[in-house]
Amino acid sequence: MWMTPKRSKMEVDEALVFRPEWTQRYLVVEPPEGNGALCLVCRRLIVATRERDVRRHYEAEHEYYERYVADGERAALVERLRQGELPVASLTPEERAARAGLGLCRLLALKGRGWGEGDFVYQCMEVLLREVLPEHVSVLQGVDLSPDSARQRLLSIDRNLRSQLFNRARDFKAYSLALDDQAFVAYENYLLVFIRGVGAELEVQEDLLTIINLTHHFSVGALMSAILEALQTAGLSLQRMVGLTTTHTLRMIGENSGLVSYMREKAVSPNCWNVIHYSGFLHLELLSSYDVDVNQIINTISEWIVLIKTRGVRRPEFQTLLTESESEHGERVNGRCLNNWLRRGKTLKLIFSLRKEMEAFLVSVGATTVHFSDKQWLCDFGFLVDIMEHLRVLSEELRVSKVFAASAFDHICTFEVKLNLFQRHIEEKNLTDFPALKEVVDELKQQNKEDQKIFDPDRYQMVICRLQKEFERHFKDLRFIKKDLELFSNPFNFKPEYAPISVRVELTKLQANTNLWNEYRIKDLGQFYAGLSAESYPIIKGVACKVASLFDSNQICEKAFSYLTRNQHTLSQPLTDEHLQALFRVATTEMEPSWDDLVRERNESNP
């Protein structure tokens, strides 16, 4: 169930509490330690105790037991499972081997390992079994982890996950798309298309819809056709599309030739909602850094990092920095990934703290240190560190999933208020909110006591003003639906006279219903709207689906981006677009493959 923060700290989050009725419905019990749900069939612990997680595990792994429908049969089934009896025949050794091979291929994909490493895993298991359980070595005979088999099995898993997504998409009442064009694999650029759909019970599904090779779909028209084809394949029409979330690159938001303009034009119809667009939501730190990097500081620091990686690896003062770099994108790093890593507040803050050590290192290797004597450059560096740290905090807040789009918009509005405050403080030369800049200014004042003008406030006011305008432009559509967001998040306190005319009667009736008010107080908003009668409140229910379908976090895009940067060496190997899509889908989905269906498919293809 789609979740939101509670209005009172004293209220119990029901969606994270085990429910007794799940035992018969999903064949799970509450474990002794009280956390999660324990499956009676496979004895696996389901860590996240949300109903959708429990249900997905059941549907993916144990759908066979749906044949026990009657209450008496179901109760008897539960009792036998409690006693450790499986009422169905166990899997054959061949089927167990097939399941093991599929699971290992999925694990290799999740960890970003190459196709050829499956054979190495097989050899490791063979050595282990031969030494520890020699009588069970024969079980490996049916496990095929060869490169060709790993490729085919990954594609089978991808087809299975995509089929599950398409089945759920048929029930979407509304959906939104997130378009991320910042995925660079080897020398090619890809567009990742994510979908967020809402069902009748306000259950939210976020997943990868498709990937599009921008080398082969260079024009906006070609991109548009590829996206429409993917939507048609999933059985989705533009009439149900509510929102578009994009990066703020020209390809996406160009005034006359951007993809958003084309999508909106295509979606214009009497039966369509107006498509709500907000850019800058994805990769906020990465793309905003281009607006505030006033002195090409990132490029300079990038050159320093390359020197450290080649000539300063053994220096103890840089070990924290190198460890951070390798944990982010591995030992082998290309220029683009390094540049993206440096455009993060956390990284810049760490580098700023090492600036003295960096200067000493550059002197020792004979590199130029002219920047450390340039007071303008040093002030710009300190300012960039501070403003990127503020953007990092905002980005972290927007990365929290399962909250309302209204909550995300609140964070953005709060940050815009902060920017106004930053403007006034800079004008007054009050550097309370800019500790790095203050540190630089204090050092320069010690070195240049006669120089009264250490930094130029107007320079940084212009940068903050530019950032304000960018935020206003990127999120202007959310301001147009501010009343809808407020109505959805707080229906009982929303004044009917401020609501659209079409919803006033329903809203008045809703606010007068004591039973609904009590439900609203003790339930999450997702649960509350899921139980709201569509017959009695069709317009409010429609608004709920519309708002719930808007992307409320950039988590799934960050998950894909993180997978790409960590495994760039593996992904740079020759891969078809089909295999690349399968890798990204496995890395980002919350769905479990239906292993029984995959084994059955294998048996049918190899009778």
C-alpha positions as CSV (number, residue, x, y, z in Angstrom):
1,M,0.0,0.0,0.0
2,W,1.3,3.4,-0.8
3,M,2.5,5.1,2.3
4,T,2.9,8.6,3.7
5,P,4.3,10.1,6.8
6,K,1.9,10.1,9.8
7,R,0.3,13.2,11.1
8,S,0.9,12.3,14.7
9,K,3.8,10.6,16.2
10,M,1.5,8.7,18.5
11,E,-0.3,7.0,15.7
12,V,0.7,3.4,14.8
13,D,1.8,2.8,11.2
14,E,-0.6,0.0,10.4
15,A,1.0,-0.7,7.1
16,L,4.1,-1.9,8.8
17,V,2.4,-4.2,11.3
18,F,1.8,-7.9,10.7
19,R,-1.9,-8.7,10.2
20,P,-3.3,-12.0,11.3
21,E,-5.5,-12.4,8.2
22,W,-2.4,-12.7,6.1
23,T,-1.8,-16.2,7.5
24,Q,-4.6,-17.8,5.5
25,R,-4.5,-15.3,2.6
26,Y,-0.7,-15.4,1.9
27,L,0.5,-18.4,4.0
28,V,2.7,-16.3,6.3
29,V,3.1,-16.0,10.1
30,E,4.6,-13.5,12.4
31,P,8.2,-14.6,13.3
32,P,9.2,-15.0,16.9
33,E,11.4,-11.9,16.8
34,G,8.4,-9.9,15.6
35,N,10.0,-8.3,12.6
36,G,8.7,-9.1,9.1
37,A,6.7,-12.1,8.0
38,L,7.8,-15.7,7.8
39,C,6.6,-17.7,4.8
40,L,5.2,-21.1,5.8
41,V,6.0,-22.7,2.5
42,C,9.7,-21.7,1.8
43,R,10.5,-20.6,5.3
44,R,11.9,-17.3,3.9
45,L,11.7,-14.2,6.0
46,I,10.0,-11.3,4.2
47,V,11.7,-8.3,5.8
48,A,9.4,-5.4,4.7
49,T,6.1,-6.0,6.3
50,R,3.9,-4.2,3.8
51,E,1.0,-6.1,2.4
52,R,2.1,-5.5,-1.2
53,D,5.6,-7.1,-0.4
54,V,3.9,-10.1,1.2
55,R,1.4,-10.5,-1.6
56,R,4.1,-10.2,-4.3
57,H,6.2,-12.9,-2.6
58,Y,3.1,-15.1,-2.5
59,E,2.1,-14.5,-6.1
60,A,5.7,-14.9,-7.4
61,E,6.6,-18.0,-5.5
62,H,3.5,-19.9,-4.3
63,E,0.7,-19.1,-6.7
64,Y,0.1,-22.9,-6.9
65,Y,-1.7,-22.8,-3.5
66,E,-4.5,-20.6,-5.0
67,R,-6.3,-23.9,-5.8
68,Y,-7.1,-24.2,-2.0
69,V,-10.0,-21.8,-2.1
70,A,-12.6,-23.0,0.4
71,D,-12.2,-21.8,4.0
72,G,-11.9,-25.3,5.3
73,E,-9.3,-26.3,2.8
74,R,-7.3,-23.2,3.4
75,A,-7.3,-23.6,7.2
76,A,-6.2,-27.3,6.8
77,L,-3.5,-26.2,4.4
78,V,-2.2,-23.6,6.9
79,E,-2.2,-26.3,9.7
80,R,-0.2,-28.7,7.6
81,L,2.3,-26.1,6.6
82,R,2.7,-25.1,10.3
83,Q,3.6,-28.7,11.0
84,G,6.2,-28.7,8.2
85,E,4.2,-30.8,5.7
86,L,4.1,-29.8,2.0
87,P,0.8,-30.9,0.4
88,V,2.3,-30.9,-3.0
89,A,5.0,-33.0,-4.5
90,S,8.5,-31.5,-4.1
91,L,10.3,-30.2,-7.1
92,T,12.3,-32.6,-9.2
93,P,16.1,-32.3,-9.1
94,E,16.0,-30.9,-12.7
95,E,13.5,-28.2,-11.6
96,R,15.6,-27.4,-8.5
97,A,18.7,-27.0,-10.7
98,A,16.8,-24.8,-13.1
99,R,15.6,-22.5,-10.3
100,A,19.1,-22.4,-8.8
101,G,20.6,-21.4,-12.2
102,L,18.0,-18.7,-12.7
103,G,18.5,-17.3,-9.2
104,L,22.3,-17.2,-9.6
105,C,22.0,-15.5,-13.0
106,R,19.8,-12.8,-11.4
107,L,22.3,-12.4,-8.5
108,L,25.2,-12.0,-11.0
109,A,23.2,-9.3,-12.8
110,L,22.4,-7.5,-9.5
111,K,26.0,-7.4,-8.6
112,G,27.1,-6.2,-12.1
113,R,29.2,-9.3,-12.8
114,G,30.1,-10.3,-16.4
115,W,28.6,-13.2,-18.2
116,G,31.8,-15.3,-17.9
117,E,31.8,-15.2,-14.1
118,G,29.1,-17.8,-13.9
119,D,31.6,-20.5,-14.7
120,F,33.8,-19.3,-11.9
121,V,30.9,-19.4,-9.5
122,Y,30.1,-22.9,-10.6
123,Q,33.7,-24.0,-10.0
124,C,33.6,-22.4,-6.5
125,M,30.5,-24.3,-5.6
126,E,31.9,-27.5,-7.0
127,V,35.1,-27.2,-4.8
128,L,33.0,-26.3,-1.7
129,L,30.6,-29.3,-2.1
130,R,33.5,-31.7,-2.9
131,E,35.2,-30.8,0.3
132,V,32.2,-30.3,2.6
133,L,29.4,-32.4,1.2
134,P,30.9,-34.8,-1.3
135,E,27.7,-36.9,-1.6
136,H,25.9,-33.8,-3.0
137,V,28.3,-32.8,-5.8
138,S,25.9,-34.4,-8.3
139,V,23.3,-31.7,-7.7
140,L,25.5,-29.3,-9.8
141,Q,25.1,-31.4,-12.9
142,G,21.9,-29.6,-13.9
143,V,23.1,-26.1,-13.1
144,D,24.3,-24.4,-16.3
145,L,26.1,-21.1,-15.7
146,S,27.8,-20.8,-19.1
147,P,27.9,-17.3,-20.6
148,D,25.3,-18.1,-23.3
149,S,23.0,-19.7,-20.7
150,A,23.4,-16.7,-18.4
151,R,22.4,-14.3,-21.2
152,Q,19.3,-16.3,-22.1
153,R,18.2,-16.7,-18.5
154,L,18.5,-13.0,-17.8
155,L,16.4,-12.3,-20.9
156,S,13.8,-14.8,-19.6
157,I,13.7,-13.1,-16.2
158,D,13.3,-9.7,-18.0
159,R,10.4,-11.0,-20.0
160,N,8.8,-12.4,-16.9
161,L,9.1,-9.2,-14.9
162,R,7.9,-7.1,-17.9
163,S,4.9,-9.4,-18.2
164,Q,4.0,-8.9,-14.5
165,L,4.4,-5.1,-15.0
166,F,2.1,-5.1,-18.1
167,N,-0.5,-7.2,-16.2
168,R,-0.6,-4.6,-13.4
169,A,-0.6,-1.7,-15.9
170,R,-4.0,-2.8,-17.3
171,D,-5.5,-1.8,-13.9
172,F,-3.7,1.6,-13.6
173,K,-6.3,4.4,-13.1
174,A,-3.5,7.0,-13.8
175,Y,0.2,6.9,-14.4
176,S,3.2,9.2,-14.8
177,L,6.5,8.9,-16.6
178,A,10.0,9.8,-15.5
179,L,12.5,10.4,-18.4
180,D,16.2,10.2,-17.5
181,D,18.7,11.0,-20.3
182,Q,21.8,10.9,-18.0
183,A,22.6,7.2,-18.5
184,F,25.9,7.0,-20.4
185,V,27.1,3.4,-21.1
186,A,30.5,3.2,-22.8
187,Y,30.2,5.8,-25.6
188,E,26.4,5.7,-26.0
189,N,23.7,7.7,-24.3
190,Y,20.4,6.1,-23.2
191,L,17.1,7.4,-22.2
192,L,15.6,5.5,-19.2
193,V,11.8,5.6,-19.1
194,F,10.3,4.8,-15.7
195,I,6.6,4.5,-15.0
196,R,4.6,5.1,-11.8
197,G,1.1,3.8,-11.9
198,V,-1.8,3.8,-9.4
199,G,-4.4,1.0,-9.2
200,A,-8.0,1.1,-7.9
201,E,-6.8,0.6,-4.3
202,L,-4.2,3.4,-4.7
203,E,-1.4,0.8,-4.8
204,V,1.6,2.4,-6.4
205,Q,3.9,0.5,-8.9
206,E,7.2,2.0,-10.0
207,D,9.2,0.2,-12.5
208,L,11.4,0.6,-15.6
209,L,9.2,0.7,-18.7
210,T,11.9,0.7,-21.4
211,I,15.3,2.0,-22.4
212,I,15.9,3.9,-25.6
213,N,19.3,4.2,-27.3
214,L,19.7,7.9,-28.1
215,T,22.3,7.1,-30.7
216,H,19.7,5.3,-32.8
217,H,16.8,7.7,-31.8
218,F,18.5,11.0,-32.2
219,S,15.6,13.2,-33.2
220,V,12.8,14.1,-30.7
221,G,10.3,12.6,-33.2
222,A,12.0,9.2,-33.1
223,L,12.1,9.4,-29.3
224,M,8.4,10.2,-29.2
225,S,7.6,7.2,-31.4
226,A,9.7,4.9,-29.3
227,I,8.0,6.0,-26.0
228,L,4.5,5.7,-27.6
229,E,5.3,2.2,-28.8
230,A,6.4,1.2,-25.3
231,L,3.2,2.6,-23.8
232,Q,1.1,0.8,-26.5
233,T,2.9,-2.5,-25.8
234,A,2.1,-2.1,-22.1
235,G,-1.6,-1.4,-22.9
236,L,-1.5,2.2,-21.7
237,S,-3.1,5.1,-23.4
238,L,-2.1,8.8,-23.1
239,Q,-5.6,9.5,-21.7
240,R,-4.4,8.0,-18.4
241,M,-1.1,9.9,-18.3
242,V,-0.9,12.6,-15.6
243,G,2.7,13.7,-15.2
244,L,6.1,13.9,-16.8
245,T,9.3,14.1,-14.7
246,T,12.4,14.9,-16.6
247,T,15.9,16.2,-16.3
248,H,16.3,19.9,-17.4
249,T,18.4,19.2,-20.5
250,L,17.4,20.9,-23.8
251,R,16.5,17.6,-25.3
252,M,13.8,17.3,-22.7
253,I,12.5,20.8,-22.1
254,G,13.5,22.8,-25.1
255,E,10.8,25.5,-25.6
256,N,9.8,24.5,-29.1
257,S,11.6,21.3,-29.9
258,G,11.9,19.5,-26.5
259,L,10.3,16.1,-25.9
260,V,8.0,17.5,-23.2
261,S,6.4,19.8,-25.8
262,Y,5.8,17.0,-28.2
263,M,4.4,14.7,-25.5
264,R,2.0,17.4,-24.3
265,E,0.8,18.2,-27.8
266,K,0.2,14.5,-28.4
267,A,-1.7,14.2,-25.2
268,V,-4.1,17.0,-25.9
269,S,-7.6,15.5,-25.9
270,P,-11.0,16.3,-24.4
271,N,-10.6,13.1,-22.3
272,C,-7.0,13.8,-21.1
273,W,-5.9,15.4,-18.0
274,N,-3.5,18.3,-18.5
275,V,0.0,16.7,-18.3
276,I,1.9,18.1,-15.3
277,H,5.6,18.5,-16.0
278,Y,8.4,19.1,-13.5
279,S,12.1,19.0,-14.4
280,G,15.2,19.2,-12.3
281,F,13.7,16.7,-9.9
282,L,16.1,14.0,-11.3
283,H,19.8,14.4,-10.6
284,L,19.2,17.6,-8.8
285,E,22.8,18.0,-7.6
286,L,24.3,16.9,-10.9
287,L,22.4,19.3,-13.1
288,S,22.2,22.3,-10.7
289,S,26.0,22.2,-10.3
290,Y,26.2,23.6,-13.8
291,D,24.2,26.6,-12.8
292,V,26.4,27.4,-9.7
293,D,29.9,26.4,-10.9
294,V,30.9,30.0,-11.7
295,N,34.6,29.4,-12.2
296,Q,34.9,26.0,-13.8
297,I,36.0,24.6,-10.4
298,I,34.9,21.1,-11.1
299,N,37.1,20.7,-14.1
300,T,40.1,21.9,-12.1
301,I,39.4,19.5,-9.2
302,S,38.9,16.7,-11.7
303,E,42.5,17.1,-12.9
304,W,43.7,16.9,-9.3
305,I,41.8,13.7,-8.7
306,V,43.3,12.1,-11.8
307,L,46.8,13.0,-10.6
308,I,46.0,11.6,-7.1
309,K,44.8,8.3,-8.7
310,T,47.9,8.0,-10.8
311,R,50.7,9.4,-8.5
312,G,49.3,9.8,-5.0
313,V,47.5,6.5,-4.4
314,R,49.7,5.5,-1.4
315,R,49.4,8.8,0.4
316,P,47.5,8.2,3.7
317,E,45.8,11.6,3.6
318,F,43.9,10.7,0.4
319,Q,42.7,7.2,1.4
320,T,39.3,8.4,2.5
321,L,38.8,10.2,-0.8
322,L,40.0,7.2,-2.9
323,T,37.8,4.8,-0.9
324,E,34.8,7.0,-1.4
325,S,35.6,7.2,-5.1
326,E,35.9,3.4,-5.5
327,S,32.8,2.7,-3.5
328,E,30.9,5.0,-5.9
329,H,32.1,3.8,-9.3
330,G,34.9,1.2,-8.8
331,E,38.6,1.3,-9.5
332,R,38.2,2.0,-13.2
333,V,36.6,5.3,-13.8
334,N,36.0,7.3,-17.0
335,G,36.0,11.1,-17.2
336,R,32.2,11.4,-17.3
337,C,31.6,9.4,-14.1
338,L,34.4,11.2,-12.3
339,N,32.8,14.5,-13.3
340,N,29.4,13.4,-12.1
341,W,30.8,12.2,-8.8
342,L,32.6,15.5,-8.2
343,R,29.3,17.4,-8.7
344,R,27.9,16.2,-5.4
345,G,27.9,18.2,-2.2
346,K,29.3,15.4,-0.1
347,T,32.3,14.9,-2.4
348,L,33.0,18.6,-2.7
349,K,32.9,19.0,1.0
350,L,35.4,16.2,1.5
351,I,37.8,17.7,-1.1
352,F,37.5,21.1,0.4
353,S,38.6,19.7,3.8
354,L,41.7,18.3,2.0
355,R,42.7,21.4,0.1
356,K,45.9,22.0,2.1
357,E,47.0,18.4,1.5
358,M,46.1,18.8,-2.2
359,E,48.2,21.9,-2.5
360,A,51.2,20.2,-0.9
361,F,50.8,17.2,-3.2
362,L,50.6,19.3,-6.3
363,V,53.8,21.1,-5.3
364,S,55.5,17.7,-4.7
365,V,54.6,16.4,-8.2
366,G,55.4,19.7,-10.0
367,A,51.9,20.6,-10.9
368,T,50.5,24.1,-11.0
369,T,49.2,25.6,-7.7
370,V,48.1,29.0,-9.1
371,H,44.5,28.5,-7.9
372,F,45.6,28.4,-4.3
373,S,46.9,32.0,-4.6
374,D,43.8,33.2,-6.4
375,K,41.4,34.6,-3.8
376,Q,38.5,34.9,-6.2
377,W,38.9,31.2,-7.1
378,L,39.1,30.1,-3.5
379,C,36.0,32.1,-2.6
380,D,34.2,30.6,-5.5
381,F,35.3,27.1,-4.3
382,G,34.0,27.7,-0.8
383,F,30.7,29.1,-2.1
384,L,30.3,26.1,-4.4
385,V,30.9,23.7,-1.6
386,D,28.3,25.4,0.6
387,I,25.5,25.8,-2.0
388,M,26.0,22.2,-3.2
389,E,25.8,21.0,0.4
390,H,22.4,22.7,0.6
391,L,21.3,21.1,-2.7
392,R,22.5,17.7,-1.3
393,V,20.3,18.0,1.7
394,L,17.3,18.9,-0.5
395,S,18.2,16.0,-2.9
396,E,18.3,13.6,0.1
397,E,14.8,14.8,1.2
398,L,13.5,14.2,-2.3
399,R,15.0,10.7,-2.3
400,V,12.7,9.5,0.4
401,S,10.1,7.4,-1.3
402,K,6.4,6.6,-0.5
403,V,5.5,10.1,0.4
404,F,3.1,12.5,-1.4
405,A,4.2,14.6,-4.3
406,A,2.8,17.4,-2.1
407,S,5.5,16.5,0.5
408,A,8.2,16.7,-2.2
409,F,6.8,20.0,-3.4
410,D,6.8,21.3,0.2
411,H,10.5,20.6,0.4
412,I,11.1,22.5,-2.8
413,C,9.1,25.5,-1.6
414,T,11.0,25.5,1.7
415,F,14.3,25.5,-0.2
416,E,13.1,28.4,-2.3
417,V,12.4,30.3,0.9
418,K,16.0,29.4,2.1
419,L,17.4,30.9,-1.2
420,N,15.7,34.2,-0.4
421,L,17.3,34.1,3.0
422,F,20.7,33.3,1.5
423,Q,20.3,36.3,-0.8
424,R,19.8,38.7,2.2
425,H,22.6,37.1,4.2
426,I,25.1,37.4,1.3
427,E,24.1,41.0,0.7
428,E,24.7,41.7,4.4
429,K,28.0,39.7,4.3
430,N,26.5,37.3,6.9
431,L,28.1,34.0,6.1
432,T,26.3,31.9,8.7
433,D,24.8,29.7,6.1
434,F,28.1,29.4,4.1
435,P,30.7,27.9,6.5
436,A,33.2,26.9,3.8
437,L,33.1,30.4,2.3
438,K,33.4,31.9,5.7
439,E,36.5,29.7,6.4
440,V,38.1,30.9,3.2
441,V,37.3,34.5,3.8
442,D,38.7,34.3,7.4
443,E,41.9,32.8,6.1
444,L,42.3,35.4,3.4
445,K,41.7,38.2,5.9
446,Q,44.6,36.8,8.0
447,Q,46.8,36.7,4.9
448,N,45.7,40.1,3.5
449,K,44.9,42.3,6.4
450,E,45.1,45.5,4.3
451,D,42.6,44.2,1.7
452,Q,39.1,45.3,2.7
453,K,37.3,43.5,-0.1
454,I,38.0,39.8,0.1
455,F,34.9,38.6,-1.8
456,D,32.2,40.2,-4.0
457,P,28.7,39.7,-2.7
458,D,27.0,40.7,-6.0
459,R,28.8,37.8,-7.7
460,Y,27.1,35.2,-5.5
461,Q,23.8,37.0,-5.3
462,M,23.6,36.6,-9.1
463,V,24.3,32.9,-8.8
464,I,21.6,32.4,-6.2
465,C,19.2,34.5,-8.3
466,R,19.9,32.3,-11.3
467,L,19.2,29.2,-9.2
468,Q,15.9,30.7,-8.0
469,K,14.8,31.3,-11.5
470,E,15.7,27.8,-12.5
471,F,13.7,26.3,-9.6
472,E,10.7,28.5,-10.4
473,R,10.8,27.4,-14.1
474,H,11.3,23.7,-13.4
475,F,8.4,23.4,-10.9
476,K,5.9,25.9,-12.2
477,D,3.4,23.2,-13.1
478,L,3.3,21.9,-9.5
479,R,2.2,25.4,-8.5
480,F,-0.7,25.2,-10.9
481,I,-2.1,22.2,-9.0
482,K,-1.2,23.3,-5.5
483,K,-4.9,23.3,-4.5
484,D,-5.2,19.7,-5.7
485,L,-2.2,18.7,-3.7
486,E,-3.5,20.4,-0.6
487,L,-7.0,18.9,-1.0
488,F,-5.5,15.4,-1.4
489,S,-3.2,15.7,1.6
490,N,-5.7,17.4,4.0
491,P,-9.3,16.9,2.8
492,F,-11.0,17.5,6.1
493,N,-9.3,20.9,6.7
494,F,-9.6,22.2,3.2
495,K,-12.2,24.9,2.9
496,P,-14.9,24.0,0.4
497,E,-15.2,27.5,-0.9
498,Y,-11.5,27.3,-2.1
499,A,-12.1,24.0,-3.9
500,P,-13.0,23.8,-7.6
501,I,-16.8,24.0,-8.1
502,S,-17.0,20.4,-9.3
503,V,-15.7,19.0,-6.1
504,R,-17.4,21.2,-3.5
505,V,-20.5,19.1,-3.0
506,E,-18.5,15.9,-2.5
507,L,-16.0,17.7,-0.2
508,T,-18.8,19.0,2.0
509,K,-20.4,15.6,2.2
510,L,-17.0,14.0,3.1
511,Q,-16.2,16.5,5.8
512,A,-19.6,15.9,7.4
513,N,-19.1,12.1,7.6
514,T,-17.9,11.3,11.1
515,N,-17.0,7.7,10.2
516,L,-14.7,8.8,7.4
517,W,-13.1,11.4,9.7
518,N,-12.2,8.6,12.2
519,E,-10.8,6.5,9.4
520,Y,-8.7,9.5,8.2
521,R,-7.3,10.0,11.7
522,I,-6.1,6.4,12.2
523,K,-5.1,5.4,8.6
524,D,-2.5,6.4,6.2
525,L,-3.8,8.5,3.3
526,G,-3.2,5.7,0.9
527,Q,-5.4,3.4,3.0
528,F,-7.9,6.1,3.6
529,Y,-8.4,6.8,-0.2
530,A,-8.3,3.1,-1.0
531,G,-11.3,2.6,1.2
532,L,-13.2,5.7,-0.1
533,S,-16.2,4.8,-2.1
534,A,-15.8,5.6,-5.8
535,E,-19.5,5.7,-6.2
536,S,-20.1,8.3,-3.5
537,Y,-17.0,10.3,-4.1
538,P,-15.9,9.8,-7.7
539,I,-14.3,13.2,-8.2
540,I,-12.3,13.2,-5.0
541,K,-11.2,9.6,-5.8
542,G,-10.1,10.7,-9.2
543,V,-8.1,13.6,-7.7
544,A,-6.5,11.0,-5.3
545,C,-5.4,8.8,-8.2
546,K,-4.1,11.7,-10.2
547,V,-2.0,13.1,-7.3
548,A,-0.8,9.6,-6.2
549,S,0.5,8.8,-9.6
550,L,2.9,11.8,-9.6
551,F,6.5,10.8,-8.9
552,D,7.1,11.6,-5.3
553,S,10.8,10.8,-5.2
554,N,13.8,10.2,-7.5
555,Q,14.7,7.0,-5.8
556,I,14.2,4.6,-8.7
557,C,16.3,6.8,-11.1
558,E,19.0,7.2,-8.5
559,K,19.0,3.4,-8.1
560,A,19.6,3.0,-11.9
561,F,22.2,5.7,-11.9
562,S,24.1,4.1,-9.0
563,Y,24.0,0.7,-10.6
564,L,25.5,2.3,-13.8
565,T,28.3,4.1,-12.0
566,R,29.2,1.1,-9.8
567,N,29.3,-1.3,-12.7
568,Q,30.5,0.9,-15.6
569,H,33.3,-1.5,-16.5
570,T,31.0,-4.5,-16.9
571,L,28.3,-2.5,-18.7
572,S,31.0,-1.2,-21.1
573,Q,31.4,-4.7,-22.5
574,P,29.6,-5.5,-25.8
575,L,25.9,-5.6,-24.8
576,T,22.8,-5.5,-26.9
577,D,20.1,-2.9,-25.9
578,E,17.9,-5.9,-25.0
579,H,20.4,-7.2,-22.5
580,L,21.1,-3.7,-21.1
581,Q,17.4,-3.2,-20.5
582,A,17.2,-6.6,-18.7
583,L,20.1,-5.6,-16.4
584,F,18.5,-2.2,-15.5
585,R,15.2,-3.8,-14.9
586,V,16.6,-6.5,-12.6
587,A,18.6,-3.7,-10.7
588,T,15.7,-1.4,-10.2
589,T,12.5,-3.5,-9.8
590,E,10.9,-4.4,-6.5
591,M,9.0,-7.3,-8.1
592,E,10.1,-10.9,-7.7
593,P,10.4,-13.1,-10.8
594,S,7.8,-15.8,-11.0
595,W,10.2,-18.7,-10.7
596,D,7.5,-21.4,-11.2
597,D,6.6,-19.8,-14.5
598,L,10.2,-19.5,-15.6
599,V,10.9,-23.2,-14.8
600,R,7.7,-24.2,-16.6
601,E,8.7,-22.1,-19.6
602,R,12.1,-23.9,-19.6
603,N,10.5,-27.3,-19.4
604,E,8.2,-26.5,-22.3
605,S,11.1,-25.2,-24.5
606,N,13.2,-28.3,-23.6
607,P,10.7,-31.2,-23.4
